[in-house]
Amino acid sequence: MRLSPSRTERAAAVSTYKTIIEPFRIKSVEPIKFTTRGERAAALDAAGHNVFKLHAEDVLIDLLTDSGTGAMSSQQWGALMQGDESYAGSRSFYRFRDAAQALTGYAHIIPTHQGRAAERILFHTQVRAGQIVPNNNHFDTTRANIEAEGAEARDLVIAEGRVPSTVHPFKGNIDLAALEALLEEDRARGGGLVPLVMLTITNNSGGGQPVSLANIRGVRALCDRFGKPFILDACRFAENAYFIKLREDGQGHRSPLEIAREIFSLADGCTMSAKKDGLANIGGFLALNNAAWADAARNLLILTEGFPTYGGLAGYDLEAIARGLEEVVDEAYLRYRIRSTAYLAEKVASAGVPIIQPAGGHAIYLDARALLPHIPPLAYPGIALANALYLEGGVRGVEIGTVMFGRQPDGGEVPAPMDLVRLAIPRRVYTQSHIDYVAEVVVSVAQQAQGMRGYRLVSSPPVLRHFTATFARLPGR
Ligand SMILES: Cc1ncc(COP(=O)(O)O)c(C=O)c1O
């Protein structure tokens, strides 16, 4: 008989109160720098109006990404000291492998320095030029790594997932009929067109929206029928599992861990960036059931990342990830996490600012195209809004729109399906008053929308241009 209640049961005991509080207290603080409007204008000029190029210390509230920007727990910091830095067969690797296996159930766990390294290794070993990889929405690095192999990254998210204002509990779902049609075409052409099926949980490029368990089961069934491997992009698996618990019929009684395990059991492997739901500052892994695929992956891993028991990571990184994978499925943590994102969404939406509805798990997405209808997509409304947020209040978000996705493999440019600015919330970093401040800045910028102008590209690299491109503001009326 177990006498002491679990952490989750204790959290449930206090959750009878309406206020959901941060399930931690702060032991170590880091100052943030207040700047003047003039200093911020100069910083934007120096950065070529690309907020990726700002010095982070000139940013007051940094919502550029939730990737690797979270606060580690005292348990994780403690675990760092346990890091075994042996080149081969380190104790930390086995600890990491066991934690990843206990969660996912996959036979082969291959550490990588971050998610995109897992993607590159998977696609370079399994995808050929001319093939098509379907997904709900490919993230930018996923798309770029598929395109780097000469293949097509095809987005098949449901229709509701393409309309920011449409409310749907699982806007990240893949369109199963469209997937079936693609797999039929693949069969008609001999089966070599689609090497694998991917699903991104939660769907970052589509607004951090979750995928339902029913939809994941549907993908499994189609993959079984057509004999295709099914690989998850599992960066935010815990947030997705918690949305399933909250929103899907018959799932409310299950723990996030149980739901996560079922999700993983429905696929044949995953790519993972531990910088998100690994609660770590760096790291990732590729997990596979197929031994031949894992062998090919490990051979490439040795070439570019390192020996298969460290994969580009220090032993202490492996320790931090192992602990993070266990902490992230804690229900009290997930309740606070999902609620704090929804809190920001409610504040800005109630002031009339258009956002993707409902709020995503890790971020809210401002609909720059709807807010700035006078700026056409090819004059980058998302860049205009990201610049304005920084200028107004030192808040850094990121454009997820035509700059990120509009460039075509042939070098041309078309409007992306949406022009968004994502405000991603780092895990366990900002307090409620920081978030209140962000909401105030967003609302104030929205009130100045009519006076805002578009941008043009000044310089642009051939791949993943949004990271380093520079811009100039278009002349005013
Ligand atoms: C859905 C998704 N997939 C893959 C990646 C790539 O992970 P990493 O930044 O660790 O390379 C990201 C990063 O943001 C992501 O959000």
The ligand as an SDF file (V2000), in Angstrom:
LIG
                    3D

 16 16  0  0  0  0  0  0  0  0999 V2000
    8.5470   20.9240  -34.5280 C   0  0  0  0  0  0  0  0  0  0  0  0
   10.0390   21.0760  -34.5430 C   0  0  0  0  0  0  0  0  0  0  0  0
   10.7890   20.1480  -35.1510 N   0  0  0  0  0  0  0  0  0  0  0  0
   12.1300   20.2330  -35.1660 C   0  0  0  0  0  0  0  0  0  0  0  0
   12.7920   21.2810  -34.5770 C   0  0  0  0  0  0  0  0  0  0  0  0
   14.3010   21.3460  -34.6420 C   0  0  0  0  0  0  0  0  0  0  0  0
   14.9030   21.1590  -33.3990 O   0  0  0  0  0  0  0  0  0  0  0  0
   16.3200   21.8150  -33.0540 P   0  0  0  0  0  0  0  0  0  0  0  0
   16.1250   23.2950  -32.9730 O   0  0  0  0  0  0  0  0  0  0  0  0
   16.7070   21.2080  -31.7520 O   0  0  0  0  0  0  0  0  0  0  0  0
   17.2670   21.4560  -34.1340 O   0  0  0  0  0  0  0  0  0  0  0  0
   12.0490   22.2780  -33.9480 C   0  0  0  0  0  0  0  0  0  0  0  0
   12.7370   23.4270  -33.3190 C   0  0  0  0  0  0  0  0  0  0  0  0
   12.1550   24.4300  -33.0090 O   0  0  0  0  0  0  0  0  0  0  0  0
   10.6260   22.1550  -33.9120 C   0  0  0  0  0  0  0  0  0  0  0  0
    9.8640   23.0740  -33.3060 O   0  0  0  0  0  0  0  0  0  0  0  0
  1  2  1  0
  2  3  1  0
  2 15  2  0
  3  4  2  0
  4  5  1  0
  5  6  1  0
  5 12  2  0
  6  7  1  0
  7  8  1  0
  8  9  2  0
  8 10  1  0
  8 11  1  0
 12 13  1  0
 12 15  1  0
 13 14  2  0
 15 16  1  0
M  END
$$$$
